[in-house]
Amino acid sequence: MKASAPPVALLMAAAALLSGCVTHRFFIDLRSANRIQYVVDGDSVDVFDGLIQLPRKDAWTLTDRQRTEGVDEEPTIRLSYTANPGTTIKHPVGPPENPGRITVHRGRNPLYKNVRVDAEFPSWEVKERYGDPEKYLPDTLLQVLDQPDFDSLSPGKREEYEQRFWEAQVHSARDRYRHMLNDLVLPELESRGRVVDDDAYEQGAIPLEEKMDVLSRACLRAGENASDLDWYDELRMPLAESAMVILGGHTADWLPLADSLERRYKSWLDFSDESVVLELLMPGRVSTTIQPDTLRGDTLVWEFTGDTVSDSTLVLTASSWEPRWPGVILLLLLIQAVATFLLHRRYRRRA
């Protein structure tokens, strides 16, 4: 165990949902082909289970599709897409409601070419939306859990600390569903031009809180090894009932939206351990805001996992410039002509 353990979103039902690995690869070529390529590669089931987004047809063109049959494993699929660098191109590596973006800026100067690329991978806001068990632990305990010699503690002390961390996970699981109720209710209230009535909200949340009381007590009694913090099946109806009490309508009205929020959560679980690779080939001299992980010839390469954007947006900016030789030569000839004219004029005055 360690203090930097991921939020509870990664601790609930992860083994059941993360059956394979998918790689998202971007190749931005602004030197030779002047194109952006996106390749998604992984188990066929993972690619087509709907938890990860595939590129929009209006922005991307499917150029290649390769399927490899596995002997003892699921078949793998490789889908290749291309897009022409425009002002901004949306890409699918991001939350369902907030896709990523690749923006290419080209400077207009007769003397040099200037190109800047902004590759944005949006935050999934995991702690904010799904809870953070660490906020329920004191700093002193977090420091102990993060020590490399944690396993050398006495069995009793280690069991005590592990129990404390399990309790924090249970509290964080409750936060996850409270946040889900917020996501059900608050946007709708805002769209109606209504402010939140704290008393009415608290009263409406009673069905959800009562059911969570039962589930959390059962988990604390059973312990980590005999419990599951993925409570959505049990809380689906209480969530909709609470939304109905606060907003009106019928319980069934709020079930589809609750299901979509749960699907976003599962999309995060699916994406969190996937690999993202960005390869960039640009003309001229290149500078970047984040140092590349590797350099393959003239191609800059960055690699990270989905967990990198759990709680913060990653924006990678690269810029380059190179002279436009016809313009430079013309300017030099003009300077030379002006200098020659001035020298000749000065010579004639002296004569």
C-alpha positions as CSV (number, residue, x, y, z in Angstrom):
1,M,0.0,0.0,0.0
2,K,1.1,3.6,-0.6
3,A,-0.1,7.1,-0.1
4,S,-0.1,7.8,-3.7
5,A,-2.6,5.1,-4.4
6,P,-5.1,6.1,-7.2
7,P,-8.6,7.3,-6.3
8,V,-11.3,4.9,-5.6
9,A,-12.3,4.9,-9.3
10,L,-9.3,2.7,-10.0
11,L,-10.0,0.3,-7.1
12,M,-13.5,-0.7,-7.9
13,A,-14.1,-3.6,-10.3
14,A,-11.0,-2.8,-12.2
15,A,-10.0,-6.4,-12.8
16,A,-13.4,-7.1,-14.3
17,L,-13.4,-4.1,-16.6
18,L,-9.8,-3.9,-17.8
19,S,-9.4,-7.1,-19.8
20,G,-6.8,-5.9,-22.2
21,C,-4.6,-3.0,-23.3
22,V,-5.2,-0.5,-26.0
23,T,-2.6,1.9,-27.5
24,H,-3.6,5.3,-28.9
25,R,-0.9,6.5,-31.3
26,F,-0.8,9.9,-33.0
27,F,1.7,10.8,-35.7
28,I,1.7,14.4,-36.7
29,D,3.8,14.9,-39.8
30,L,4.1,18.6,-40.8
31,R,7.3,18.1,-42.8
32,S,6.7,15.7,-45.6
33,A,3.1,14.3,-45.7
34,N,1.5,17.3,-44.0
35,R,-1.1,15.1,-42.2
36,I,-2.2,13.8,-38.8
37,Q,-2.6,10.0,-38.3
38,Y,-4.3,8.4,-35.4
39,V,-4.1,4.6,-34.8
40,V,-6.0,2.7,-32.2
41,D,-4.6,-0.8,-31.6
42,G,-5.7,-3.4,-29.1
43,D,-8.0,-6.3,-28.3
44,S,-11.0,-6.2,-30.6
45,V,-13.4,-6.4,-27.7
46,D,-11.8,-3.5,-26.0
47,V,-11.8,-1.3,-29.1
48,F,-15.4,-2.0,-30.0
49,D,-17.0,-2.2,-26.5
50,G,-18.1,1.4,-26.8
51,L,-16.1,2.6,-23.7
52,I,-13.5,4.3,-25.8
53,Q,-14.5,6.7,-28.5
54,L,-13.5,6.3,-32.2
55,P,-12.8,9.3,-34.4
56,R,-15.6,11.3,-35.8
57,K,-16.2,10.6,-39.5
58,D,-16.5,14.3,-40.3
59,A,-13.0,15.0,-39.2
60,W,-11.2,11.7,-39.7
61,T,-11.0,9.2,-42.6
62,L,-10.5,5.5,-41.9
63,T,-7.6,4.5,-44.1
64,D,-6.7,1.0,-42.9
65,R,-8.1,-1.8,-40.9
66,Q,-6.1,-4.9,-39.8
67,R,-7.4,-7.8,-37.7
68,T,-5.1,-10.4,-36.2
69,E,-6.6,-13.7,-34.9
70,G,-5.2,-14.8,-31.6
71,V,-4.6,-18.4,-30.7
72,D,-5.3,-18.3,-27.0
73,E,-6.3,-14.6,-26.8
74,E,-8.9,-12.3,-28.2
75,P,-8.3,-11.1,-31.7
76,T,-6.6,-7.8,-32.0
77,I,-7.7,-4.9,-34.2
78,R,-5.7,-2.0,-35.6
79,L,-7.7,1.0,-37.0
80,S,-5.8,3.8,-38.8
81,Y,-7.3,7.2,-39.4
82,T,-6.0,10.4,-41.1
83,A,-6.9,14.0,-41.0
84,N,-5.6,17.1,-42.7
85,P,-4.1,19.6,-40.3
86,G,-6.6,22.4,-40.0
87,T,-7.0,25.0,-37.4
88,T,-8.3,22.6,-34.7
89,I,-9.0,18.9,-35.0
90,K,-10.9,17.0,-32.3
91,H,-9.5,13.6,-31.3
92,P,-11.0,10.8,-29.2
93,V,-8.5,10.7,-26.4
94,G,-10.5,12.4,-23.7
95,P,-13.7,12.2,-21.6
96,P,-16.9,11.5,-23.7
97,E,-18.1,15.0,-23.2
98,N,-14.8,16.7,-23.7
99,P,-12.6,15.3,-26.6
100,G,-9.0,16.2,-27.0
101,R,-7.8,18.7,-29.6
102,I,-4.8,19.1,-31.9
103,T,-4.4,22.7,-33.2
104,V,-1.9,23.6,-35.9
105,H,-0.9,27.3,-36.2
106,R,1.1,28.5,-39.2
107,G,2.7,31.8,-39.2
108,R,2.6,34.1,-42.3
109,N,5.9,35.7,-42.8
110,P,7.8,36.1,-46.2
111,L,11.1,35.5,-44.5
112,Y,10.6,32.4,-42.4
113,K,8.1,29.5,-41.8
114,N,6.7,29.3,-38.3
115,V,4.6,26.3,-37.1
116,R,3.1,25.7,-33.7
117,V,1.3,22.5,-32.6
118,D,-0.8,22.4,-29.5
119,A,-1.8,18.8,-28.5
120,E,-4.4,18.8,-25.7
121,F,-5.5,15.8,-23.7
122,P,-8.3,16.8,-21.3
123,S,-8.5,16.0,-17.6
124,W,-11.0,13.3,-16.5
125,E,-11.4,15.1,-13.2
126,V,-11.3,11.8,-11.4
127,K,-10.9,12.9,-7.8
128,E,-13.5,15.6,-8.2
129,R,-16.1,13.3,-9.8
130,Y,-15.3,9.9,-8.2
131,G,-13.8,10.7,-4.8
132,D,-10.4,10.6,-3.3
133,P,-9.7,8.2,-0.4
134,E,-6.6,10.1,0.7
135,K,-8.7,13.1,1.9
136,Y,-10.0,10.8,4.7
137,L,-6.5,10.0,5.9
138,P,-4.3,12.2,8.1
139,D,-0.9,13.3,6.6
140,T,1.0,11.3,9.2
141,L,-0.7,8.0,8.0
142,L,-0.2,8.9,4.4
143,Q,3.5,9.3,5.0
144,V,3.7,5.9,6.7
145,L,1.8,4.2,3.9
146,D,4.2,5.7,1.4
147,Q,7.4,4.4,3.1
148,P,9.2,1.6,1.3
149,D,9.6,-0.4,4.6
150,F,5.8,-0.4,5.2
151,D,5.8,-4.2,5.0
152,S,8.4,-4.4,7.7
153,L,5.9,-3.0,10.3
154,S,4.5,-5.4,12.8
155,P,1.5,-7.4,11.5
156,G,-0.8,-5.6,14.0
157,K,0.2,-2.1,13.0
158,R,0.1,-3.0,9.3
159,E,-3.4,-4.4,9.6
160,E,-4.5,-1.3,11.5
161,Y,-3.2,1.0,8.7
162,E,-4.7,-1.2,6.0
163,Q,-8.1,-1.1,7.8
164,R,-7.9,2.7,8.0
165,F,-7.2,2.9,4.3
166,W,-10.1,0.6,3.5
167,E,-12.4,2.8,5.6
168,A,-11.2,5.8,3.5
169,Q,-12.0,3.9,0.3
170,V,-15.5,3.2,1.6
171,H,-16.0,6.9,2.4
172,S,-14.7,7.8,-1.0
173,A,-17.1,5.4,-2.7
174,R,-20.0,7.3,-1.1
175,D,-18.5,10.5,-2.5
176,R,-18.5,9.0,-5.9
177,Y,-22.3,8.6,-5.9
178,R,-22.9,11.9,-4.2
179,H,-21.0,13.5,-7.1
180,M,-23.2,11.5,-9.5
181,L,-26.3,12.9,-7.9
182,N,-24.9,16.4,-8.3
183,D,-24.2,15.7,-12.0
184,L,-27.8,14.5,-12.3
185,V,-29.4,17.4,-10.5
186,L,-27.3,20.6,-10.8
187,P,-27.2,21.0,-14.6
188,E,-31.0,20.5,-14.8
189,L,-31.6,23.1,-12.1
190,E,-29.2,25.5,-13.9
191,S,-31.1,24.9,-17.2
192,R,-34.3,25.8,-15.4
193,G,-32.9,29.0,-14.0
194,R,-33.3,27.7,-10.5
195,V,-30.8,27.9,-7.6
196,V,-30.1,25.0,-5.3
197,D,-32.3,24.9,-2.2
198,D,-29.9,23.2,0.3
199,D,-32.8,21.9,2.5
200,A,-34.7,20.5,-0.4
201,Y,-31.6,18.9,-1.8
202,E,-30.7,17.3,1.5
203,Q,-34.3,16.0,1.9
204,G,-34.3,14.7,-1.7
205,A,-31.0,12.8,-1.2
206,I,-32.4,10.7,1.7
207,P,-33.2,7.6,-0.5
208,L,-29.6,7.6,-1.8
209,E,-28.0,8.3,1.6
210,E,-30.0,5.6,3.4
211,K,-29.1,2.9,0.8
212,M,-25.4,4.0,1.0
213,D,-25.5,3.6,4.8
214,V,-26.5,0.0,4.4
215,L,-23.9,-0.7,1.7
216,S,-21.1,1.0,3.5
217,R,-21.8,-0.7,6.8
218,A,-21.8,-4.1,5.1
219,C,-18.4,-3.3,3.4
220,L,-16.9,-2.2,6.7
221,R,-18.1,-5.4,8.4
222,A,-16.9,-7.7,5.7
223,G,-13.6,-6.1,5.1
224,E,-11.7,-5.3,1.9
225,N,-11.1,-8.9,0.8
226,A,-14.8,-9.8,0.9
227,S,-16.4,-6.5,-0.4
228,D,-17.0,-4.7,-3.7
229,L,-17.3,-0.9,-3.9
230,D,-19.0,-0.9,-7.2
231,W,-22.5,-0.2,-5.9
232,Y,-24.2,1.2,-9.0
233,D,-26.6,-1.7,-9.5
234,E,-27.9,-1.2,-6.0
235,L,-27.9,2.6,-6.1
236,R,-29.3,3.0,-9.6
237,M,-32.9,3.3,-8.4
238,P,-32.2,5.4,-5.3
239,L,-30.2,7.8,-7.5
240,A,-33.2,8.2,-9.8
241,E,-35.6,8.5,-6.9
242,S,-33.5,11.3,-5.3
243,A,-33.3,13.1,-8.6
244,M,-37.1,12.8,-8.9
245,V,-37.8,14.1,-5.4
246,I,-35.5,17.2,-6.1
247,L,-36.5,17.8,-9.7
248,G,-39.9,16.3,-10.1
249,G,-41.1,14.1,-13.0
250,H,-40.9,10.4,-12.8
251,T,-38.1,8.1,-11.5
252,A,-37.8,6.5,-15.0
253,D,-36.9,9.9,-16.4
254,W,-33.6,10.0,-14.6
255,L,-32.4,6.5,-15.2
256,P,-30.9,7.0,-18.7
257,L,-28.9,10.0,-17.5
258,A,-27.7,8.0,-14.5
259,D,-26.7,5.2,-16.8
260,S,-24.7,7.6,-19.0
261,L,-22.8,8.9,-16.0
262,E,-22.0,5.4,-14.9
263,R,-20.8,4.7,-18.5
264,R,-18.5,7.6,-18.3
265,Y,-17.0,6.2,-15.1
266,K,-16.4,2.8,-16.7
267,S,-14.9,4.6,-19.7
268,W,-12.4,6.2,-17.3
269,L,-11.6,2.8,-15.8
270,D,-11.1,1.4,-19.3
271,F,-8.9,4.3,-20.4
272,S,-6.8,4.7,-17.2
273,D,-4.2,2.1,-18.0
274,E,-4.1,2.5,-21.8
275,S,-1.1,3.9,-23.6
276,V,-0.9,7.1,-25.5
277,V,1.9,7.8,-27.9
278,L,2.5,11.1,-29.7
279,E,5.0,11.3,-32.5
280,L,5.8,14.6,-34.1
281,L,7.8,15.5,-37.2
282,M,8.2,19.2,-37.9
283,P,10.3,21.3,-40.3
284,G,13.2,23.4,-39.1
285,R,14.4,23.9,-35.5
286,V,11.9,22.6,-32.9
287,S,11.3,23.7,-29.3
288,T,8.8,22.1,-27.0
289,T,7.2,22.8,-23.6
290,I,7.6,19.2,-22.5
291,Q,10.8,17.3,-23.3
292,P,10.1,14.3,-25.5
293,D,10.7,10.9,-24.0
294,T,12.7,9.7,-27.0
295,L,14.0,10.9,-30.3
296,R,13.7,8.6,-33.3
297,G,15.7,10.2,-36.1
298,D,14.0,13.6,-36.5
299,T,10.8,12.5,-34.9
300,L,10.0,13.6,-31.3
301,V,8.1,11.0,-29.2
302,W,6.1,11.3,-26.0
303,E,4.5,8.3,-24.2
304,F,2.2,8.3,-21.2
305,T,-0.7,6.3,-19.8
306,G,-4.3,7.4,-19.4
307,D,-3.8,7.9,-15.7
308,T,-1.6,10.9,-16.5
309,V,-4.7,12.9,-17.2
310,S,-6.7,11.7,-14.3
311,D,-6.9,15.1,-12.6
312,S,-5.1,17.5,-14.9
313,T,-5.2,18.4,-18.5
314,L,-2.0,17.8,-20.5
315,V,-1.2,20.4,-23.1
316,L,2.0,19.8,-25.2
317,T,3.2,22.6,-27.3
318,A,5.8,22.3,-30.0
319,S,7.0,25.2,-32.3
320,S,9.5,25.4,-35.1
321,W,10.8,27.8,-37.6
322,E,12.9,27.7,-40.8
323,P,13.9,30.4,-43.3
324,R,12.0,30.9,-46.5
325,W,15.1,31.0,-48.7
326,P,13.5,32.8,-51.7
327,G,12.3,35.6,-49.5
328,V,15.6,35.8,-47.6
329,I,17.6,35.8,-50.9
330,L,15.3,38.5,-52.3
331,L,15.8,40.6,-49.1
332,L,19.6,40.2,-49.3
333,L,19.5,41.3,-53.0
334,L,17.4,44.3,-52.1
335,I,19.8,45.2,-49.3
336,Q,22.7,44.8,-51.6
337,A,21.0,46.9,-54.3
338,V,20.2,49.7,-51.8
339,A,23.8,49.6,-50.4
340,T,25.2,49.8,-53.9
341,F,23.0,52.7,-54.8
342,L,23.9,54.6,-51.7
343,L,27.6,54.0,-52.2
344,H,27.4,55.0,-55.8
345,R,25.5,58.2,-54.9
346,R,28.1,59.0,-52.2
347,Y,31.0,58.4,-54.7
348,R,29.3,60.7,-57.3
349,R,29.0,63.5,-54.7
350,R,32.6,63.3,-53.8
351,A,33.6,63.4,-57.5
